[in-house]
Amino acid sequence: MLEYIKYRWNAKGRHGTHSPFVYRLVDECFQIKPTEAFEQIRQNLFREFRKNEKSIAVTDLGAGSKKMSSQRKVSSIFKNSSSKGKYADLLYQLSHFTSPQHILEMGTSLGVGTMHMHFGYPQAEIDTVEGCAKTMEVAKENFKGDAEKVHFIQSDFNSFFNDSPRKKYDLVFVDGHHDGEALMRYLELLTDRIHEETIIILDDIRWSDSMYDAWKKIMNNPKYHLSIDLFRMGIISLRPGQEKEHFTIKL
């Protein structure tokens, strides 16, 4: 609660933002509304997840869940782990606003974030990586033939970086492991997979002390000239053409 109070105290809207790029994010990107067609799709999907009592054995390769055992109902996974509300909207908005050609998602889970980024910009090729085969099966079912540009990769993150062809991603969503040391390592592994304008979204930056410590180190890292604190999520980008700045923005 104290962290949220501090965040709200420091958070600014567009009129407190002097960076032209961040001003456009707040003024344009964060105002984008999902299409009526997608709104209907996701409401139907959320309704199905909330009543899905199927139990699956979850292989958790990261720091683990604070609330659930390895045998979990789909409805519980959705309730506790999936991006919803304004943070799900953010994935849709950033995908729509940046028009990325290539997206990397680290941590598919049930595919809710995947779906938001896909419908935000359907032309994008999405590589989504998940260590748990059972949750990935559920994620694949969401698309029901609409996944031509979505590539589901069942792998741990280290193996993915070692084995997959190298390509440059325009938008990256890191939502897995939830350990600060691992997060720092994955950002290093991403070095040759991103370019100067790549937008990297980090989920659950306040999930644990180690995650928040890592976030503070990332904010202060001179190579990331842009960092934005959105409380649950953080955004970083190299953007060497601009002065290094950090922003705390209210969604």
N, C-alpha and C positions, 0 to 999 in steps of 0.2 A: 504493500500500500504506500509506504514512504517513497519508494522509487517512482510510483505512478504520480504522486503529488509533485515530486521534483521535476518529472518529465512535463507535466501540465504547466508548471510554473515557467519553465524555460521554453516551451513550445511556441512557435510563431506561425502565423498565417502568411499569406502572400505579401502583405504590406510590410512585414518585417524581414523580407528576403531580398537581398541586393544582387545575388547571382542571377543573371538572365536565364540560365538553364534551369535553375531550381525554381525561379519564379514561374517559368512555363510549366514545370511539373505541377506546381501547386495550382496555378491558374487554369491550366488546360487538362493535363493528364489526370489529376486527381478529381476532376469534375466529370470525366467520361462515365456515361451510364450504359450498362449492358443493353443489348437489343432486346426487344420484347420476346423474340424467338428464343434467345439464349436464356432469358429470365425464366421462361416456361420450362426449358430443358433442365435447368439446375434446380428449380423448385420440385420438379418431379423426381429428380435424382436424390435430393435431400430427403424427400418424403420416403423414398424407398430405403435409404440408408437408416433412417430413424426407426423403421419398423423391422429391419432385417436382424432376426435373432440367430442367424446362422453363426456357429462357433467355428473359428479357424485357429490352427496352431501357428502362432506368429514367431518367426525367427528374427530376433532383435539383435542386430549386429552393432548397434550403437550403445549409448549410455543407458538405454532401457527406459521403460515408462515409469513415471512416478506413481501411477494409479492402477495399472493393470497387470495381470499375470500373463504368462505366455499363451494360454488358451483364452481367446477373446472373442466376444460377439462383434459382428460387423457394426452393429449400432453403437457399441461402446468405443470402438476405434474411431468411428465418425465423430462421436461426441467429444472425445478427448484429443484427437490427433489431427483432424482435418482443418484446412484453412477455410474459414467461414466469415460472413459479415464483411466488414470494411477491408480486412486483409485479403480475403479472396477477391474482392473487387479490385484491390491494388494489383494483383497478378494480371487480371484482365486488362486493367487500365495501362499498365506498363507495356504489356504485349501489344496492345492496340496503338499506343502512342509511339513506341520505338520502331514498329514494323520490322521486327528481327527476321533475318533469314534463317538463323540457327539458334535454337534454344536448348540449354542443358538444364535438366531438373535432377538434382541429387536427393533422392528420397521420394518415390512415387506414392507410397502408402496406398490409399484407395483411389487415387487418380483425380481427386477434387481440384488440386492446384493445376494438374496437367490440363484438365478440361477448361479451366478458366484461361490459361495461357493460349490454348489451342483456339478457342472461340474468340479470344481477343484479336488474334491475327491468324486466321486459318491457313494462310499461305506458308507459315513458318514450318520448318522441319524441327521436330522436337525429339531429342534423345532423353528419355527419362529412365533413371537408374534406381533399382530397388533390390535390396538384399533378400527380402522375404518373398518366396515364390507364391505363397498362398494369397498375400495381399495384392500381389501383382495380378493374379488371376482375376480377382474382383475388379481391379482397375481396368483391365482389358475389356471386361463385360460392359463397362460404362459406355464404351464407344460404339459397340455393336455395328461394326463395318465402317465407322467414320474415322478410322485411325490410319489412313493411308500415309499421312505425314508424321504420325506419332510412332516412334520406335521404342518399344518396351525392352529394356535390357536388364535381365536378372543377374545381378553381380554385386559384390561388395565394391566400395568406391575405389580402394587401392587397385584392385584387379582391373576395374574399368579404365583407370588412367594408364595402367601398364599395357593393356591389351588392345584398346580401341584405337582406330585411326585418328590422327591428330587433325582437328579442324578448329577454326576460330568461331567462338560463340558470341552472339550479340547480346544475349540475355541469359543470365545464369541464376537459378533459384536453388539455394543450398538449404535443404530441409531434412537433415538426417544426422544421426550420431549424437548430437547435443552434448558434445564435450569440447571444451575450449581448445585443448591441445590438438585434438583431431581437426577442428575447424581451421586452425592456423596451418596445419599440414596440408589440408585440401586446398587452401588458397595458394600455397606454394606450388602444388601440383597443377593448378589452373593457369599458372603463369604463361605457358606457351599455348594456351587454348583461348585466350582472350586478346582483345585489341584495345586501343586507347579509349574507345568510347563504350566498351562493354559495360552494361549495367549488371551488377551482382546484388542479388537480394539475399539477405541472411535472415533466416527465421529463428525465433525463440532466443534472441540475444540476451534476454534476462531469465532464461530457463533455469540456470544454475549460476553459482559464483564463478565457476570456471568459464562459462559462456560469456558472462558479463565482463570478466577480466580480459578475455580474448577480444571482445568488442572494443574495449577501451584501448587496447594495444593497436587494433586495426585502425581506429579513429586517429591515433597519433602517428601511424606509419606514414612517413613522408611520400611513399610511392602512390598512395591513394589521395588524389587531390580533392576528391569529393566524398564526403560521408554524410549520411542523413539518418538521424535517429527518429523512428516512428513508434517507439516504445516496444512493441513485440518484435517488429522487424527493423532491420537496418539496411540501408542501401549504400554501396560503395562503387567507385569508378576511378580508373586511373586519371583520365582527363588531364594530361600534363600541360595542356594549353591554358589552363586557368589557374589562378592562385589557389593554394590549398585552403579549403574552408570546410568547417563542420556546421551542420544545421540540425536543429531539433524542430521538427515540423509536426503540427497537429493535423491528423487525418479527419 
